[in-house]
Amino acid sequence: MGMIYYTYCSQTFVPKGFVISENQPPNSTTWAPPAQREGQQVYFNGHGWMHGRPLDQLTPQLLSEATQGSLKRELRRAFNALTSGKSPDEVATYARQEADAREYLRTGMPSPFLETLSRVRGVAVNVLAQKIVIKANAYHEAVAVALGTYQRKADELERNPPALTQELLREPRLLIP
């Protein structure tokens, strides 16, 4: 019985499948490629399987898309940090709490939601409404900072797309899907 060899394409070095053979066929290795998530690519670099693309397959378009993806992930992390430790159900009530608190501070008439929330928490309606508005203002400020930072970086990327420099090509591995 032969060995299992995992084959890869001679041009792109991406996995093709496997064969069982007594002798190692060309463009093959005994190392199994790692599991891939959707949209993720692996290739064989002669020493092992790598996530991403071989550097000789990089194009300015791929590099720009990877940089844009990185910016979007950075924005998502910033937004997630704002609600860290909060349940999705609580976050879903933020807009309602803010609207009801602002309406109460404007009219002095609490909504049933705000009234119940203050009673159950054991906090006066006016104190709760003020706390909600203060927190909402801070939240909106943090969102504006994160969004503004993202938009500034995205504008900069559009004006000055990343270049395939010699320094970049010397990187041992670049994670581009």
N, C-alpha and C positions, 0 to 999 in steps of 0.2 A: 504494500500500500504506500502511496506517495505522500508528500507533504502538501499542506494547503498553502497556496501562494495567492496573495491579493494583487490583482493587476491594476495598472493605472494607464491612462492615455499618454502616449509618448509626446504629444504636443502640449497638453494642459496639465498633465500630472495629476488629474483628478481620478478618484477610484472608478474602476469599471466593473469589477466583480472579483471572482476568485476561480482558481482552477486547482485540481488535485493532480500532481505530477511527480514523477521520480526526479526530474531535473528542473531547476528554476528557469521558467521562461523569461524572455526579456521583458523589461518594464514591469517587474513584479517584486514583491517583498513578502517575507513571512509575517510581518507585523500587520495586524488587522487595523483598518482605519477606524478612528473613533466614531461614535454615534454623532450624527449631525442633526441640529435643529433645523426647522424650515427656514430657508433663506440663508443658511450658513453653508460655507464651502470648505472643504479640506483638500490638501494636495500633499504629495510626497516630495520632499526636498532632497532625497538621497540619504538622509540620516533618520528620518521619521516623518510621521504625518503631522502637518501643520494646519491650523485653522487660518482661514483667510485666502488670499490669492498669491501666487508666485509674483515676485516683484516685477518680473519681465512682462507680466500681463497687466500691470497698472496703466491706466490712462488718466489724463487730467480729469475726465468726467467721473471716473470711479473715485478718484481722490476727493473731488469736490462733494460727491454724494456721501462719502464716508464722513467728511468734515461736517456736513449739514446734519447727518445722523447723530454725530457726537454732540452738536449744539442742541438738538432736540432732546437727547437723553439728559443733558445738563439741565435744561429747563424743567423736564419732568421731575428730576431729583429735587430741584429747588421747590417746586410746587408740592411734592410729596412731603418735604421737610416741614412745610407749613401746617400740615394736618397730621403729622406723626403722633402716634399715640391716641388718636381720635378714631372712633368707629365710623364707618361710612354712613351709618344711620344718623349719627350726630352731625357730621359734616353736611348731610343733605338738608338739615334744618337751619343752617347758617343764614341763608337768604331770608327765610321766614322770620327768624329771630331778629335779624337786623331791621327788616321792614316794620315789624311790630314795635320794636323798641323806638325807632325813629318816629313812628306815628304817635306812640304814647308820649314821647317827649314834646312833640308838637301840639298835641291836643289834650293830653292828660287823661285820655280814655284808653285803658288797657284792653287788648284783644283777649278773647278767652284763652288762647294759647299762652300768651305772656303772663296772664293772671295765674293760670294753672302752674306754669313753670316757676313763678315766684313763690307761690304757696307751697308747692312740693319741696322746693329748695330751702324754704324758710328765710327768704330774703325779700325785703320790701320791693314792690314793683319799680319804684323810681330808682332805687339802687341797682337793681338788676338791669333795667333799661340803660342806665349810664354805663355799666360794665360792658354790656353787649355792644354798645356803640363805640366805646373806646377800643375794644378788641377788634371790631369790624374795621375801624379806621386803620389800626395797625396791620391787620391782615391785607387790606387793600393796598397799603403802602408797600408791604413786602412783595405782593404780587406785581405791582408796578415796577419795582426794582428788578425783579427776576425777568419779567417780560421785556422791559427796556434793555436790559443787558443782552438778552437773547437777540432782540431785534437789531441792536447796534452791531453785535458780532455777525449776524446774518447779512446785514448791509455791507460790512467790511469784507466778508467772504465773497459777496457778489461783485464788489468793486475790485478786489484783489484775490482771484482764485488761487488756491495752493498750486505750487509748481512741483513738478517731479525733479527735484534737485539731486545732485550727486550725494549730498548728505543723507537725504531721505532714502535713496537707493542703497546706502550702506547699512541701513537698519536690518537686523537679522530677520525680522518678521514684522509684517504690517497687517493688522487685523482689519481687513476689508472684506465684507461679505461677497 
